[in-house]
Amino acid sequence: MIKEIELIKSDYHPEEALDVLSNLIQQKIAYHTQKTIRHQEIFGEPDLQAEQRLKELQDIKKTLIQELKQLDPNTVLHINGNVSLTVIAQQQAS
């Protein structure tokens, strides 16, 4: 299966773009936060990959906020956000 999902395709002013993109990034931050908490509870150690991704997402969000807040409020931005789904492995039913 290969599939493209068009998640975002619209024009936004900087404040709106910040709201849309911050919410998406925040959802990913919440996902990885829960993932590392579960991993810690089950294995007694943090999920290093999830923690690394958390840091990356927090840095992305911080940079995005700084850059969008510098723009004139009347600026119009086009956001085109696609998600690609590709099967890389499939478990066989037993």
N, CA, C and O of each residue as an XYZ file, in Angstrom:
376
protein
N       0.842     -1.185      0.000
C       0.000      0.000      0.000
C       0.879      1.237      0.000
O       1.776      1.378      0.831
N       0.625      2.090     -0.897
C       1.237      3.410     -0.916
C       0.090      4.397     -1.025
O      -0.743      4.301     -1.927
N       0.054      5.334     -0.112
C      -1.059      6.274     -0.105
C      -0.577      7.646      0.323
O       0.256      7.771      1.221
N      -1.100      8.665     -0.317
C      -0.838     10.054      0.032
C      -2.109     10.637      0.632
O      -3.190     10.503      0.059
N      -1.980     11.274      1.769
C      -3.104     11.954      2.397
C      -2.779     13.439      2.423
O      -1.754     13.857      2.961
N      -3.653     14.213      1.842
C      -3.459     15.663      1.832
C      -4.059     16.214      3.125
O      -5.268     16.424      3.223
N      -3.204     16.440      4.101
C      -3.642     16.844      5.432
C      -3.944     18.338      5.509
O      -4.919     18.751      6.137
N      -3.115     19.130      4.878
C      -3.305     20.583      4.880
C      -3.087     21.085      3.460
O      -2.129     20.698      2.791
N      -3.977     21.940      3.016
C      -3.806     22.585      1.705
C      -4.626     23.865      1.738
O      -5.793     23.885      1.346
N      -3.994     24.933      2.215
C      -4.726     26.181      2.341
C      -3.764     27.337      2.561
O      -2.567     27.152      2.780
N      -4.328     28.532      2.494
C      -3.566     29.757      2.746
C      -3.904     30.273      4.140
O      -5.051     30.201      4.581
N      -2.898     30.789      4.818
C      -3.063     31.261      6.195
C      -2.249     32.528      6.423
O      -1.207     32.735      5.802
N      -2.734     33.355      7.309
C      -1.930     34.451      7.838
C      -1.017     33.832      8.904
O      -1.329     32.759      9.422
N       0.094     34.479      9.241
C       1.054     33.891     10.176
C       0.444     33.379     11.487
O       0.808     32.299     11.952
N      -0.471     34.135     12.081
C      -1.071     33.702     13.352
C      -1.881     32.416     13.175
O      -1.844     31.527     14.026
N      -2.607     32.327     12.068
C      -3.382     31.116     11.781
C      -2.461     29.936     11.486
O      -2.698     28.821     11.951
N      -1.418     30.191     10.714
C      -0.451     29.141     10.391
C       0.204     28.617     11.657
O       0.396     27.411     11.817
N       0.542     29.525     12.548
C       1.144     29.130     13.816
C       0.196     28.254     14.619
O       0.619     27.267     15.221
N      -1.077     28.609     14.630
C      -2.076     27.831     15.359
C      -2.193     26.424     14.771
O      -2.145     25.437     15.505
N      -2.348     26.333     13.457
C      -2.505     25.037     12.791
C      -1.273     24.157     12.993
O      -1.386     23.003     13.408
N      -0.098     24.709     12.698
C       1.123     23.909     12.768
C       1.521     23.592     14.204
O       2.007     22.495     14.479
N       1.325     24.523     15.114
C       1.641     24.265     16.523
C       0.782     23.137     17.075
O       1.263     22.297     17.835
N      -0.496     23.122     16.689
C      -1.377     22.048     17.154
C      -0.936     20.684     16.630
O      -0.959     19.698     17.366
N      -0.538     20.625     15.368
C      -0.045     19.362     14.811
C       1.222     18.901     15.528
O       1.341     17.737     15.910
N       2.154     19.813     15.703
C       3.413     19.470     16.376
C       3.131     19.071     17.820
O       3.731     18.123     18.327
N       2.227     19.781     18.484
C       1.907     19.467     19.880
C       1.313     18.066     20.008
O       1.573     17.376     20.993
N       0.531     17.644     19.042
C      -0.014     16.286     19.070
C       1.095     15.245     18.970
O       1.051     14.216     19.644
N       2.084     15.515     18.132
C       3.225     14.597     18.022
C       4.054     14.607     19.310
O       4.551     13.563     19.733
N       4.204     15.766     19.928
C       4.919     15.859     21.200
C       4.191     15.029     22.254
O       4.826     14.291     23.008
N       2.870     15.143     22.312
C       2.081     14.375     23.278
C       2.227     12.873     23.028
O       2.357     12.097     23.974
N       2.205     12.466     21.773
C       2.373     11.051     21.416
C       3.715     10.516     21.915
O       3.765      9.473     22.566
N       4.789     11.221     21.613
C       6.115     10.749     22.010
C       6.323     10.836     23.520
O       7.062     10.033     24.089
N       5.683     11.796     24.170
C       5.750     11.881     25.629
C       5.109     10.648     26.243
O       5.691     10.031     27.136
N       3.923     10.279     25.781
C       3.243      9.086     26.291
C       4.042      7.824     25.983
O       4.115      6.908     26.802
N       4.629      7.786     24.814
C       5.416      6.618     24.409
C       6.603      6.420     25.345
O       6.876      5.298     25.771
N       7.300      7.484     25.661
C       8.472      7.340     26.528
C       8.059      7.041     27.970
O       8.776      6.340     28.684
N       6.908      7.565     28.404
C       6.412      7.240     29.754
C       6.068      5.756     29.834
O       6.454      5.083     30.789
N       5.343      5.237     28.835
C       5.000      3.804     28.819
C       6.261      2.943     28.795
O       6.354      1.945     29.509
N       7.221      3.334     27.976
C       8.474      2.577     27.876
C       9.185      2.564     29.225
O       9.705      1.529     29.642
N       9.211      3.697     29.902
C       9.851      3.805     31.220
C       9.152      2.887     32.217
O       9.812      2.202     32.999
N       7.821      2.868     32.194
C       7.062      2.027     33.119
C       7.288      0.546     32.852
O       7.400     -0.238     33.794
N       7.355      0.153     31.592
C       7.489     -1.261     31.237
C       8.924     -1.756     31.378
O       9.157     -2.825     31.941
N       9.883     -0.992     30.874
C      11.265     -1.447     30.810
C      12.183     -0.813     31.848
O      13.334     -1.225     31.995
N      11.677      0.190     32.569
C      12.487      0.842     33.597
C      13.552      1.779     33.057
O      14.448      2.204     33.786
N      13.449      2.094     31.795
C      14.399      3.030     31.180
C      13.689      3.819     30.101
O      12.700      3.346     29.541
N      14.170      5.008     29.798
C      13.503      5.841     28.790
C      13.674      5.276     27.378
O      14.633      4.559     27.091
N      12.742      5.610     26.524
C      12.818      5.281     25.104
C      13.663      6.376     24.453
O      13.182      7.484     24.216
N      14.909      6.056     24.171
C      15.847      7.065     23.678
C      15.431      7.644     22.330
O      15.632      8.833     22.080
N      14.849      6.813     21.454
C      14.401      7.330     20.158
C      13.251      8.312     20.334
O      13.215      9.354     19.680
N      12.303      7.981     21.221
C      11.176      8.883     21.468
C      11.664     10.171     22.108
O      11.176     11.250     21.769
N      12.611     10.081     23.023
C      13.152     11.281     23.661
C      13.882     12.163     22.659
O      13.778     13.388     22.717
N      14.621     11.548     21.740
C      15.320     12.310     20.703
C      14.309     13.014     19.799
O      14.485     14.179     19.442
N      13.245     12.290     19.434
C      12.228     12.900     18.567
C      11.508     14.035     19.303
O      11.165     15.049     18.694
N      11.280     13.868     20.607
C      10.674     14.929     21.409
C      11.508     16.197     21.333
O      10.974     17.286     21.124
N      12.806     16.056     21.501
C      13.694     17.219     21.445
C      13.621     17.879     20.074
O      13.536     19.102     19.971
N      13.655     17.058     19.015
C      13.583     17.592     17.659
C      12.288     18.365     17.442
O      12.301     19.461     16.883
N      11.170     17.795     17.883
C       9.875     18.449     17.710
C       9.788     19.749     18.502
O       9.241     20.739     18.017
N      10.321     19.746     19.706
C      10.318     20.968     20.511
C      11.159     22.057     19.850
O      10.786     23.231     19.863
N      12.295     21.663     19.273
C      13.139     22.624     18.558
C      12.430     23.158     17.307
O      12.497     24.352     17.012
N      11.755     22.267     16.577
C      11.017     22.674     15.383
C       9.935     23.673     15.764
O       9.774     24.702     15.108
N       9.198     23.371     16.821
C       8.118     24.261     17.258
C       8.665     25.624     17.674
O       8.094     26.657     17.324
N       9.766     25.627     18.417
C      10.373     26.886     18.866
C      10.804     27.735     17.673
O      10.536     28.936     17.634
N      11.469     27.115     16.704
C      11.927     27.826     15.507
C      10.747     28.353     14.701
O      10.768     29.489     14.227
N       9.721     27.523     14.548
C       8.530     27.923     13.810
C       7.871     29.145     14.448
O       7.497     30.088     13.751
N       7.732     29.124     15.757
C       7.134     30.256     16.474
C       7.947     31.518     16.226
O       7.384     32.567     15.913
N       9.269     31.426     16.362
C      10.131     32.594     16.159
C       9.993     33.144     14.744
O       9.868     34.354     14.553
N      10.016     32.254     13.753
C       9.969     32.701     12.361
C       8.613     33.299     11.989
O       8.555     34.326     11.314
N       7.530     32.669     12.421
C       6.207     33.173     12.059
C       5.871     34.470     12.787
O       5.147     35.308     12.249
N       6.377     34.646     13.984
C       6.102     35.881     14.731
C       6.855     37.074     14.142
O       6.502     38.222     14.413
N       7.880     36.814     13.347
C       8.635     37.893     12.713
C       7.950     38.410     11.448
O       8.291     39.485     10.955
N       7.006     37.666     10.933
C       6.345     38.061      9.692
C       5.294     39.135      9.944
O       4.706     39.215     11.023
N       5.077     39.939      8.945
C       3.994     40.921      8.984
C       2.678     40.141      9.103
O       2.491     39.155      8.391
N       1.771     40.560      9.981
C       0.506     39.845     10.171
C      -0.345     39.716      8.906
O      -1.199     38.833      8.823
N      -0.118     40.588      7.924
C      -0.887     40.530      6.679
C      -0.281     39.602      5.635
O      -0.843     39.420      4.555
N       0.859     39.020      5.959
C       1.492     38.068      5.053
C       0.559     36.868      4.871
O      -0.125     36.450      5.804
N       0.546     36.334      3.670
C      -0.238     35.122      3.413
C       0.731     33.990      3.089
O       1.600     34.122      2.228
N       0.563     32.893      3.788
C       1.406     31.713      3.605
C       0.559     30.578      3.050
O      -0.594     30.407      3.448
N       1.114     29.817      2.151
C       0.423     28.617      1.677
C       1.064     27.418      2.366
O       2.279     27.227      2.311
N       0.234     26.624      3.010
C       0.725     25.404      3.657
C       0.161     24.224      2.892
O      -1.050     24.098      2.707
N       1.054     23.370      2.456
C       0.684     22.142      1.767
C       1.337     21.010      2.540
O       2.544     20.796      2.433
N       0.551     20.292      3.312
C       1.092     19.220      4.142
C       0.529     17.878      3.749
O      -0.651     17.600      3.960
N       1.382     17.041      3.174
C       0.986     15.692      2.783
C       1.612     14.672      3.719
O       2.711     14.869      4.237
N       0.890     13.578      3.924
C       1.402     12.451      4.688
C       1.462     11.273      3.739
O       0.487     10.977      3.048
N       2.605     10.597      3.699
C       2.772      9.420      2.845
C       2.748      8.164      3.705
O       3.458      8.070      4.706
N       1.932      7.209      3.307
C       1.866      5.920      3.990
C       2.433      4.858      3.068
O       2.011      4.743      1.918
N       3.379      4.086      3.560
C       3.976      3.004      2.791
C       4.159      1.803      3.703
O       4.726      1.937      4.788
N       3.695      0.640      3.290
C       3.915     -0.585      4.060
C       5.370     -0.988      3.874
O       5.842     -1.140      2.748
N       6.079     -1.159      4.992
C       7.484     -1.581      4.905
C       7.648     -3.019      5.414
O       8.634     -3.681      5.091
N       6.704     -3.491      6.190
C       6.713     -4.873      6.670
C       5.289     -5.246      7.041
O       4.495     -4.398      7.448
N       4.981     -6.514      6.896
C       3.642     -6.964      7.235
C       3.741     -8.276      7.986
O       4.399     -9.214      7.538
N       3.082     -8.334      9.133
C       3.096     -9.554      9.931
C       2.148    -10.574      9.307
O       1.078    -10.234      8.801
N       2.566    -11.804      9.360
C       1.723    -12.889      8.877
C       0.840    -13.379     10.012
O       1.310    -13.562     11.135
N      -0.433    -13.591      9.724
C      -1.359    -14.104     10.743
C      -0.989    -15.542     11.077
O      -0.616    -16.323     10.201
N      -1.098    -15.882     12.377
C      -0.757    -17.277     12.745
C      -1.973    -18.113     12.948
O      -1.862    -19.299     13.258
